[in-house]
Amino acid sequence: MTSTRGRLVFLAPTDIGVLVFDTLAQAPVTSRLNGGSSNDYTVSGTQDPNTGEYLSGATVAFNTASLATWTVTLWRNEPLTQNVNFAPNGPLSAPILDTALDKTCMIDQYLNDLCGRSARPGVIRRRPATRA
């Protein structure tokens, strides 16, 4: 496999995280965005001219074909930043507002994914006291 596609809307290629894991060696494979080694990759997509978003999703292309024992996982790696500043009593552009709201949803999905992968203690539910 030299490329894989993910249906993640993103704002910049750095917003897509890529983990390559060698199931035979049971170890992660070192890979970098826009690197020059054989395990490195690029992220591409079609950018919307109105919003700046890559609405069609991401294509991750590796410099050389990955091995059959490799598992590639894509995830949202959205920076926790605010990219828009609205001026008081200034114009409110619908595409800019839409992109800002989309970014908020992307951050929510990123944090939800992090919480889902984290260790957390079990919830103890106590039974209500019964009366004799």
DSSP file (Angstrom, degrees, kcal/mol; ACC not computed):
  #  RESIDUE AA STRUCTURE BP1 BP2  ACC     N-H-->O    O-->H-N    N-H-->O    O-->H-N    TCO  KAPPA ALPHA  PHI   PSI    X-CA   Y-CA   Z-CA
    1    1 A M              0   0    0      0, 0.0    65,-3.7     0, 0.0     3,-0.1   0.000 360.0 360.0 360.0 123.9    0.0    0.0    0.0
    2    2 A T        +     0   0    0     63,-0.3    60,-3.9     1,-0.2     2,-0.3   0.630 360.0  20.3-101.8 -18.7    1.5    3.3   -1.0
    3    3 A S  E     -A   61   0A   0     58,-0.3     2,-0.3    63,-0.1    -1,-0.2  -0.991  57.7-167.4-147.7 156.8   -1.5    5.5    0.0
    4    4 A T  E     -A   60   0A   0     56,-2.3    56,-3.2    -2,-0.3     2,-0.4  -0.985  15.4-138.4-141.1 150.5   -4.6    5.3    2.1
    5    5 A R  E     -A   59   0A   0     -2,-0.3     2,-0.4    54,-0.2    54,-0.2  -0.883  14.2-173.2-114.2 142.0   -7.7    7.5    2.3
    6    6 A G  E     -A   58   0A   0     52,-2.6    52,-2.3    -2,-0.4     2,-1.1  -0.988  27.0-133.4-130.8 143.7   -9.6    8.8    5.3
    7    7 A R        +     0   0    0     -2,-0.4     2,-0.6    50,-0.2    50,-0.1  -0.380  59.1 133.7 -93.4  56.2  -12.8   10.7    5.3
    8    8 A L        -     0   0    0     -2,-1.1     2,-0.3    50,-0.1    -2,-0.1  -0.933  51.9-139.8-106.7 120.4  -11.6   13.3    7.8
    9    9 A V        +     0   0    0     -2,-0.6     2,-0.3    48,-0.1    46,-0.2  -0.629  35.8 174.3 -72.0 135.6  -12.4   17.0    7.0
   10   10 A F  B     -D   54   0B   0     44,-1.2    44,-3.3    -2,-0.3    47,-0.1  -0.947  40.1-145.7-145.0 164.5   -9.3   19.0    8.0
   11   11 A L  S    S+     0   0    0      1,-0.3    -1,-0.1    -2,-0.3    44,-0.1   0.707  85.9  10.5-102.1 -27.2   -7.8   22.5    7.8
   12   12 A A  S >  S-     0   0    0     42,-0.1     3,-2.5     1,-0.1    -1,-0.3  -0.987  75.1-111.4-150.2 151.0   -4.1   21.7    7.3
   13   13 A P  G >  S+     0   0    0      0, 0.0     3,-1.3     0, 0.0    31,-0.1   0.792 116.3  63.1 -56.3 -27.6   -2.1   18.5    6.5
   14   14 A T  G 3  S+     0   0    0      1,-0.2    19,-0.0    29,-0.1     0, 0.0   0.606  87.0  74.0 -72.5  -9.4   -0.6   18.7   10.0
   15   15 A D  G <  S+     0   0    0     -3,-2.5    62,-3.5    63,-0.1     2,-0.6   0.522  82.9  79.0 -80.2  -5.3   -4.2   18.2   11.4
   16   16 A I  E <  S-F   76   0C   0     -3,-1.3     2,-0.3    60,-0.2    60,-0.2  -0.920  70.7-153.8-107.3 119.7   -4.1   14.5   10.4
   17   17 A G  E     -F   75   0C   0     58,-3.3    58,-2.0    -2,-0.6     2,-0.4  -0.721   7.9-162.1 -90.3 142.6   -2.1   12.1   12.7
   18   18 A V  E     -F   74   0C   0     -2,-0.3     2,-0.5    56,-0.2    56,-0.2  -0.988   7.8-174.7-129.3 123.8   -0.6    9.0   11.2
   19   19 A L  E     -F   73   0C   0     54,-2.6    54,-2.8    -2,-0.4     2,-0.5  -0.980   5.3-165.9-117.3 126.0    0.5    6.0   13.2
   20   20 A V  E     -FG  72  29C   0      9,-0.5     9,-3.2    -2,-0.5     2,-0.4  -0.956   9.1-174.4-111.5 126.0    2.2    3.1   11.4
   21   21 A F  E     -FG  71  28C   0     50,-2.5    50,-2.9    -2,-0.5     2,-0.8  -0.982  20.6-142.5-126.2 128.0    2.5   -0.1   13.4
   22   22 A D  E  >> -FG  70  27C   0      5,-2.9     5,-1.5    -2,-0.4     4,-1.3  -0.797  11.6-167.1 -89.3 109.3    4.3   -3.3   12.4
   23   23 A T  T  45S+     0   0    0     46,-3.1    -1,-0.2    -2,-0.8    47,-0.1   0.766  85.5  53.2 -71.0 -24.9    2.2   -6.2   13.6
   24   24 A L  T  45S+     0   0    0     45,-0.3    -1,-0.2     1,-0.2    46,-0.1   0.936 118.7  33.4 -74.1 -47.1    5.0   -8.7   12.9
   25   25 A A  T  45S-     0   0    0      2,-0.2    -2,-0.2    44,-0.1    -1,-0.2   0.592 101.7-134.7 -81.9 -11.4    7.6   -6.8   15.0
   26   26 A Q  T  <5 +     0   0    0     -4,-1.3    -3,-0.2     1,-0.2    -2,-0.0   0.927  68.1 108.8  54.0  48.6    5.0   -5.6   17.4
   27   27 A A  E   <S-G   22   0C   0     -5,-1.5    -5,-2.9     0, 0.0    -1,-0.2  -0.994  74.5-100.8-150.8 150.2    6.5   -2.1   17.3
   28   28 A P  E     -G   21   0C   0      0, 0.0     2,-0.5     0, 0.0    -7,-0.3  -0.411  33.6-129.7 -69.6 151.3    5.6    1.3   15.8
   29   29 A V  E     -G   20   0C   0     -9,-3.2    -9,-0.5    -2,-0.1     2,-0.4  -0.899  22.6-120.2-102.6 128.4    7.3    2.4   12.6
   30   30 A T        +     0   0    0     -2,-0.5     2,-0.3   -11,-0.1     9,-0.1  -0.533  46.6 158.1 -70.4 124.4    9.0    5.8   12.6
   31   31 A S        -     0   0    0     -2,-0.4     2,-0.3   -13,-0.1     9,-0.2  -0.994  20.8-160.7-148.1 148.5    7.4    8.0   10.0
   32   32 A R    >   -     0   0    0     -2,-0.3     9,-2.1     5,-0.1     3,-1.2  -0.943  28.9-103.5-131.4 150.4    7.2   11.8    9.5
   33   33 A L  B 3  S-b   41   0A   0     -2,-0.3     9,-0.2     1,-0.3     7,-0.1  -0.572 105.6  -2.5 -69.5 129.9    5.0   14.2    7.5
   34   34 A N  T 3  S+     0   0    0      7,-3.3    -1,-0.3    -2,-0.3     8,-0.1   0.718  98.8 148.0  59.6  25.7    6.9   15.4    4.4
   35   35 A G    <   -     0   0    0     -3,-1.2    -1,-0.2     6,-0.5    28,-0.0  -0.331  52.2-129.7 -83.8 171.8   10.0   13.6    5.4
   36   36 A G  S    S+     0   0    0     -2,-0.1    -1,-0.1     3,-0.0     2,-0.1   0.499  72.2  98.4-101.8  -5.4   12.5   12.1    3.0
   37   37 A S  S >  S-     0   0    0      1,-0.1     3,-1.3     4,-0.1    26,-0.3  -0.323  86.2-105.5 -82.6 169.7   12.9    8.5    4.2
   38   38 A S  T 3  S+     0   0    0      1,-0.3    26,-1.2    25,-0.1    25,-0.2   0.774 118.4  51.5 -66.2 -26.6   11.1    5.6    2.8
   39   39 A N  T 3  S+     0   0    0     24,-0.2    -1,-0.3    -9,-0.1   -10,-0.1   0.506  90.6 101.9 -88.3  -4.1    8.6    5.3    5.7
   40   40 A D    <   -     0   0    0     -3,-1.3    23,-2.6    -9,-0.2    24,-0.3  -0.239  53.5-162.3 -80.3 170.5    7.6    9.0    5.6
   41   41 A Y  E     -bC  33  62A   0     -9,-2.1    -7,-3.3    21,-0.3    -6,-0.5  -0.902  15.9-135.2-147.4 166.7    4.4   10.3    4.0
   42   42 A T  E     - C   0  61A   0     19,-2.2    19,-2.3    -2,-0.3     2,-0.4  -0.919  15.5-143.0-123.6 155.7    2.5   13.3    2.7
   43   43 A V  E     + C   0  60A   0     -2,-0.3     2,-0.3    17,-0.2    17,-0.2  -0.981  28.3 167.1-119.1 129.6   -1.1   14.3    3.3
   44   44 A S  E     + C   0  59A   0     15,-2.3    15,-2.6    -2,-0.4     2,-0.3  -0.908   7.9 145.2-138.7 166.7   -3.2   15.8    0.5
   45   45 A G        -     0   0    0     -2,-0.3     2,-0.6    13,-0.2    13,-0.1  -0.951  53.2 -74.5-179.0-179.8   -6.7   16.7   -0.4
   46   46 A T        -     0   0    0     11,-0.3    10,-0.7    -2,-0.3     9,-0.6  -0.871  44.8-142.6-100.7 117.3   -8.8   19.2   -2.3
   47   47 A Q  B     -E   54   0B   0     -2,-0.6     7,-0.3     7,-0.2     6,-0.1  -0.638  13.5-125.4 -84.3 130.8   -9.0   22.5   -0.5
   48   48 A D     >  -     0   0    0      5,-3.6     4,-2.4    -2,-0.4     5,-0.1  -0.602  13.9-145.9 -71.9 125.5  -12.3   24.4   -0.6
   49   49 A P  T  4 S+     0   0    0      0, 0.0    -1,-0.1     0, 0.0    -2,-0.0   0.751  94.4  48.2 -68.1 -22.7  -11.6   28.0   -2.0
   50   50 A N  T  4 S+     0   0    0      3,-0.1    -2,-0.0     1,-0.1    -3,-0.0   0.856 127.5  18.7 -85.1 -36.7  -14.3   29.6    0.2
   51   51 A T  T  4 S-     0   0    0      2,-0.2     3,-0.1    47,-0.1    -1,-0.1   0.650  89.7-127.9-110.4 -19.3  -13.6   28.0    3.6
   52   52 A G     <  +     0   0    0     -4,-2.4     2,-0.2     1,-0.3    -5,-0.0   0.459  66.3 131.1  81.4   0.1  -10.0   26.7    3.3
   53   53 A E        -     0   0    0     -5,-0.1    -5,-3.6    -6,-0.1     2,-1.0  -0.524  64.8-128.1 -85.6 153.3  -11.1   23.3    4.5
   54   54 A Y  B >   +DE  10  47B   0    -44,-3.3   -44,-1.2    -7,-0.3     3,-0.8  -0.814  36.7 172.2 -96.4  90.9  -10.2   20.0    2.9
   55   55 A L  T 3   +     0   0    0     -2,-1.0    -1,-0.2    -9,-0.6    -8,-0.1   0.707  65.5  62.6 -79.3 -21.4  -13.8   18.8    2.6
   56   56 A S  T 3  S-     0   0    0    -10,-0.7    -1,-0.2     1,-0.3     2,-0.1   0.499 108.3-114.3 -85.0  -2.1  -13.2   15.7    0.5
   57   57 A G    <   -     0   0    0     -3,-0.8     2,-0.3   -11,-0.2   -11,-0.3  -0.444  38.6 -58.1  98.3-175.8  -11.0   14.1    3.2
   58   58 A A  E     -A    6   0A   0    -52,-2.3   -52,-2.6    -2,-0.1     2,-0.5  -0.818  27.4-158.2-113.0 144.8   -7.3   13.1    3.3
   59   59 A T  E     -AC   5  44A   0    -15,-2.6   -15,-2.3    -2,-0.3     2,-0.6  -0.993  12.4-159.6-115.8 123.0   -5.1   11.0    1.2
   60   60 A V  E     -AC   4  43A   0    -56,-3.2   -56,-2.3    -2,-0.5     2,-0.5  -0.911  10.2-170.3-103.7 117.6   -2.0    9.8    3.0
   61   61 A A  E     -AC   3  42A   0    -19,-2.3   -19,-2.2    -2,-0.6   -58,-0.3  -0.937  10.0-147.1-113.9 125.2    0.7    8.8    0.5
   62   62 A F  E     - C   0  41A   0    -60,-3.9   -21,-0.3    -2,-0.5   -23,-0.1  -0.581  21.4-123.1 -87.0 151.5    3.9    7.0    1.7
   63   63 A N  S    S+     0   0    0    -23,-2.6     2,-0.3   -26,-0.3   -24,-0.2   0.853  98.7  14.2 -63.7 -35.0    7.2    7.5   -0.1
   64   64 A T  S    S-     0   0    0    -26,-1.2    -1,-0.1   -24,-0.3    -2,-0.0  -0.927 103.7 -79.0-133.2 162.1    7.4    3.8   -0.7
   65   65 A A        -     0   0    0     -2,-0.3   -63,-0.3     1,-0.1     2,-0.1  -0.328  48.9-122.2 -62.0 137.4    4.8    1.0   -0.4
   66   66 A S        -     0   0    0    -65,-3.7    -1,-0.1     1,-0.1     2,-0.1  -0.401  31.2 -99.0 -77.1 159.3    4.2   -0.1    3.2
   67   67 A L    >   -     0   0    0      1,-0.1     3,-1.6    -2,-0.1    -1,-0.1  -0.362  26.3-115.6 -76.1 157.9    4.7   -3.7    4.2
   68   68 A A  T 3  S+     0   0    0      1,-0.3    -1,-0.1    -2,-0.1    -2,-0.0   0.741 115.5  59.0 -65.4 -22.4    1.7   -6.1    4.4
   69   69 A T  T 3  S+     0   0    0      2,-0.0   -46,-3.1   -47,-0.0     2,-0.4   0.433  86.6 101.2 -86.9   1.1    2.4   -6.4    8.2
   70   70 A W  E <   -F   22   0C   0     -3,-1.6     2,-0.5   -48,-0.2   -48,-0.2  -0.693  56.5-158.1 -90.2 137.9    1.9   -2.7    8.7
   71   71 A T  E     -F   21   0C   0    -50,-2.9   -50,-2.5    -2,-0.4     2,-0.5  -0.969   9.2-155.5-110.4 127.5   -1.3   -1.3   10.1
   72   72 A V  E     -F   20   0C   0     -2,-0.5     2,-0.5   -52,-0.2   -52,-0.2  -0.911   9.0-171.0-108.0 126.0   -1.9    2.4    9.3
   73   73 A T  E     -F   19   0C   0    -54,-2.8   -54,-2.6    -2,-0.5     2,-0.4  -0.970   3.7-162.9-118.3 127.0   -4.2    4.4   11.7
   74   74 A L  E     +F   18   0C   0     -2,-0.5     2,-0.3   -56,-0.2   -56,-0.2  -0.870  16.1 168.4-105.0 141.1   -5.3    7.9   10.8
   75   75 A W  E     -F   17   0C   0    -58,-2.0   -58,-3.3    -2,-0.4     2,-0.4  -0.974  41.4 -93.5-146.3 162.6   -6.7   10.2   13.5
   76   76 A R  E     -F   16   0C   0     -2,-0.3   -60,-0.2   -60,-0.2   -61,-0.1  -0.630  33.0-178.4 -77.0 130.2   -7.6   13.8   13.9
   77   77 A N        +     0   0    0    -62,-3.5   -61,-0.1    -2,-0.4    -1,-0.1  -0.458  16.2 172.7-126.9  55.9   -4.7   15.8   15.4
   78   78 A E        -     0   0    0     28,-0.3     2,-0.1   -63,-0.1   -63,-0.1  -0.501  31.4-125.2 -76.8 127.4   -6.4   19.2   15.7
   79   79 A P        -     0   0    0      0, 0.0     2,-2.0     0, 0.0    -1,-0.1  -0.463  22.5-119.9 -69.0 143.9   -4.5   22.0   17.5
   80   80 A L        +     0   0    0     -2,-0.1     2,-0.3     2,-0.1    24,-0.0  -0.516  69.6 124.1 -85.6  72.9   -6.4   23.6   20.3
   81   81 A T        -     0   0    0     -2,-2.0     2,-0.6    22,-0.1    26,-0.1  -0.877  60.9-128.9-130.6 160.4   -6.4   27.1   18.9
   82   82 A Q        -     0   0    0     -2,-0.3    -2,-0.1     1,-0.1    18,-0.0  -0.964  22.4-179.4-109.9 118.0   -8.8   29.8   17.9
   83   83 A N        +     0   0    0     -2,-0.6     2,-0.4    17,-0.1    -1,-0.1   0.505  57.6  70.3 -97.1  -5.8   -8.1   31.0   14.3
   84   84 A V        -     0   0    0     16,-0.1     2,-0.5    13,-0.0    -1,-0.0  -0.935  51.8-172.8-122.3 135.0  -10.8   33.6   14.0
   85   85 A N        -     0   0    0     -2,-0.4     2,-0.5     2,-0.0    -2,-0.0  -0.988  13.5-154.9-122.3 121.1  -11.2   37.0   15.6
   86   86 A F        -     0   0    0     -2,-0.5     6,-0.1     4,-0.0     3,-0.0  -0.816  14.5-132.1 -96.1 132.3  -14.4   38.9   15.0
   87   87 A A    >   -     0   0    0     -2,-0.5     3,-2.3     4,-0.3     2,-0.1  -0.600  33.9 -97.4 -79.9 140.3  -14.4   42.7   15.3
   88   88 A P  T 3  S+     0   0    0      0, 0.0    -1,-0.1     0, 0.0     0, 0.0  -0.372 109.1   0.3 -57.7 131.7  -17.1   44.2   17.4
   89   89 A N  T 3  S+     0   0    0      1,-0.2     3,-0.1    -2,-0.1    -2,-0.0   0.662 107.7 132.0  60.6  18.6  -19.9   45.4   15.1
   90   90 A G    <   -     0   0    0     -3,-2.3    -1,-0.2     1,-0.2     2,-0.0  -0.338  66.8 -71.1 -90.7 177.1  -17.9   44.1   12.1
   91   91 A P        -     0   0    0      0, 0.0     2,-0.6     0, 0.0    -4,-0.3  -0.351  38.2-144.0 -68.5 149.5  -19.1   42.0    9.3
   92   92 A L        -     0   0    0     -3,-0.1     2,-0.4    -6,-0.1    -6,-0.0  -0.901  14.0-155.1-118.4  99.3  -19.9   38.3   10.0
   93   93 A S     >  -     0   0    0     -2,-0.6     4,-2.6     1,-0.1     5,-0.2  -0.604   9.1-145.8 -79.5 126.9  -18.9   36.2    7.0
   94   94 A A  H  > S+     0   0    0     -2,-0.4     4,-2.8     1,-0.2     5,-0.2   0.914  98.0  49.4 -60.8 -45.5  -20.8   32.9    6.7
   95   95 A P  H  > S+     0   0    0      0, 0.0     4,-2.2     0, 0.0    -1,-0.2   0.902 113.3  47.1 -63.1 -37.6  -17.9   30.9    5.3
   96   96 A I  H  > S+     0   0    0      2,-0.2     4,-2.3     1,-0.2    -2,-0.2   0.917 114.0  47.2 -68.4 -41.9  -15.6   32.1    8.1
   97   97 A L  H  X S+     0   0    0     -4,-2.6     4,-2.3     2,-0.2    -1,-0.2   0.903 111.5  51.4 -64.2 -41.3  -18.1   31.4   10.7
   98   98 A D  H  X S+     0   0    0     -4,-2.8     4,-2.5    -5,-0.2    -2,-0.2   0.910 110.3  48.6 -62.1 -43.3  -18.8   28.0    9.3
   99   99 A T  H  X S+     0   0    0     -4,-2.2     4,-2.5     2,-0.2    -1,-0.2   0.903 110.3  51.6 -63.9 -41.1  -15.1   27.1    9.3
  100  100 A A  H  X S+     0   0    0     -4,-2.3     4,-1.8     2,-0.2    -2,-0.2   0.907 112.2  46.0 -62.9 -41.6  -14.8   28.3   12.9
  101  101 A L  H  X S+     0   0    0     -4,-2.3     4,-2.1     2,-0.2    -2,-0.2   0.887 111.2  52.5 -68.2 -38.7  -17.7   26.1   13.9
  102  102 A D  H  X S+     0   0    0     -4,-2.5     4,-2.5     1,-0.2    -2,-0.2   0.914 107.5  52.2 -61.5 -41.8  -16.3   23.2   12.0
  103  103 A K  H  X S+     0   0    0     -4,-2.5     4,-2.5     1,-0.2    -1,-0.2   0.900 106.7  53.2 -61.9 -40.0  -12.9   23.6   13.8
  104  104 A T  H  X S+     0   0    0     -4,-1.8     4,-2.2     1,-0.2    -1,-0.2   0.915 110.2  47.5 -60.6 -42.3  -14.8   23.5   17.1
  105  105 A C  H  X S+     0   0    0     -4,-2.1     4,-2.5     2,-0.2    -2,-0.2   0.886 110.0  53.0 -65.1 -38.4  -16.4   20.2   16.1
  106  106 A M  H  X S+     0   0    0     -4,-2.5     4,-2.4     2,-0.2   -28,-0.3   0.905 109.3  48.7 -63.6 -40.9  -13.0   18.9   15.0
  107  107 A I  H  X S+     0   0    0     -4,-2.5     4,-2.8     2,-0.2     5,-0.2   0.914 110.2  51.8 -64.0 -42.7  -11.5   19.8   18.4
  108  108 A D  H  X S+     0   0    0     -4,-2.2     4,-2.5     1,-0.2    -2,-0.2   0.918 111.3  47.0 -58.8 -44.3  -14.5   18.0   20.1
  109  109 A Q  H  X S+     0   0    0     -4,-2.5     4,-2.2     2,-0.2    -2,-0.2   0.896 112.0  51.0 -65.3 -40.1  -13.8   14.9   18.0
  110  110 A Y  H  X S+     0   0    0     -4,-2.4     4,-2.3     2,-0.2    -2,-0.2   0.938 113.4  44.1 -61.6 -48.6  -10.1   15.0   18.8
  111  111 A L  H  X S+     0   0    0     -4,-2.8     4,-2.6     1,-0.2    -2,-0.2   0.878 111.9  53.2 -66.8 -37.6  -10.7   15.3   22.5
  112  112 A N  H  X S+     0   0    0     -4,-2.5     4,-2.2    -5,-0.2    -1,-0.2   0.899 109.4  49.4 -62.4 -40.5  -13.4   12.6   22.4
  113  113 A D  H  X S+     0   0    0     -4,-2.2     4,-1.3     2,-0.2    -2,-0.2   0.918 110.8  49.7 -64.4 -43.5  -10.9   10.3   20.7
  114  114 A L  H  X S+     0   0    0     -4,-2.3     4,-0.7     1,-0.2     3,-0.4   0.924 112.1  47.9 -61.0 -44.2   -8.2   11.1   23.3
  115  115 A C  H >< S+     0   0    0     -4,-2.6     3,-0.7     1,-0.2    -1,-0.2   0.884 109.2  54.2 -64.2 -38.1  -10.7   10.4   26.1
  116  116 A G  H 3< S+     0   0    0     -4,-2.2    -1,-0.2     1,-0.2    -2,-0.2   0.770 111.3  45.1 -67.4 -25.3  -11.7    7.1   24.5
  117  117 A R  H 3< S+     0   0    0     -4,-1.3    -1,-0.2    -3,-0.4    -2,-0.2   0.524  97.1  95.1 -94.0  -6.8   -8.1    5.9   24.3
  118  118 A S  S << S-     0   0    0     -4,-0.7     2,-0.3    -3,-0.7    -3,-0.0  -0.485  80.3-109.5 -88.5 155.6   -7.2    6.9   27.8
  119  119 A A        +     0   0    0     -2,-0.2    -1,-0.1     0, 0.0    -2,-0.1  -0.624  42.7 175.5 -77.4 138.0   -7.2    4.7   30.9
  120  120 A R        -     0   0    0     -2,-0.3    -5,-0.0     0, 0.0     0, 0.0  -0.998  32.1-104.2-145.5 146.7  -10.0    5.6   33.3
  121  121 A P        -     0   0    0      0, 0.0     2,-0.0     0, 0.0     0, 0.0  -0.304  44.0-100.1 -68.9 154.0  -11.2    4.1   36.5
  122  122 A G        -     0   0    0      1,-0.1     2,-0.5     0, 0.0     0, 0.0  -0.322  33.9-113.8 -69.5 155.2  -14.4    2.1   36.6
  123  123 A V        -     0   0    0     -2,-0.0     2,-0.6     2,-0.0    -1,-0.1  -0.795  23.7-146.8 -92.7 128.1  -17.6    3.7   37.8
  124  124 A I        -     0   0    0     -2,-0.5     2,-0.6     2,-0.0     0, 0.0  -0.853  10.8-162.6 -97.7 121.5  -18.9    2.2   41.0
  125  125 A R        -     0   0    0     -2,-0.6     2,-0.4     0, 0.0    -2,-0.0  -0.904   7.9-149.5-105.4 121.0  -22.7    2.2   41.1
  126  126 A R        -     0   0    0     -2,-0.6     3,-0.1     1,-0.0    -2,-0.0  -0.690  16.2-122.6 -89.4 140.4  -24.2    1.8   44.5
  127  127 A R        -     0   0    0     -2,-0.4     3,-0.1     1,-0.1    -1,-0.0  -0.559  35.6-101.8 -75.9 143.3  -27.5    0.1   44.8
  128  128 A P        -     0   0    0      0, 0.0    -1,-0.1     0, 0.0     2,-0.1  -0.360  45.3 -96.6 -63.6 146.6  -30.1    2.1   46.6
  129  129 A A        -     0   0    0      1,-0.1     2,-0.4    -3,-0.1    -3,-0.0  -0.374  39.0-140.6 -63.5 139.1  -30.7    1.1   50.2
  130  130 A T        -     0   0    0     -3,-0.1     2,-0.4    -2,-0.1    -1,-0.1  -0.800   8.8-131.1-102.8 146.6  -33.6   -1.3   50.6
  131  131 A R              0   0    0     -2,-0.4     0, 0.0     1,-0.1     0, 0.0  -0.792 360.0 360.0 -98.7 137.3  -36.0   -1.0   53.5
  132  132 A A              0   0    0     -2,-0.4    -1,-0.1     0, 0.0    -2,-0.0   0.457 360.0 360.0 -83.4 360.0  -36.8   -4.1   55.5
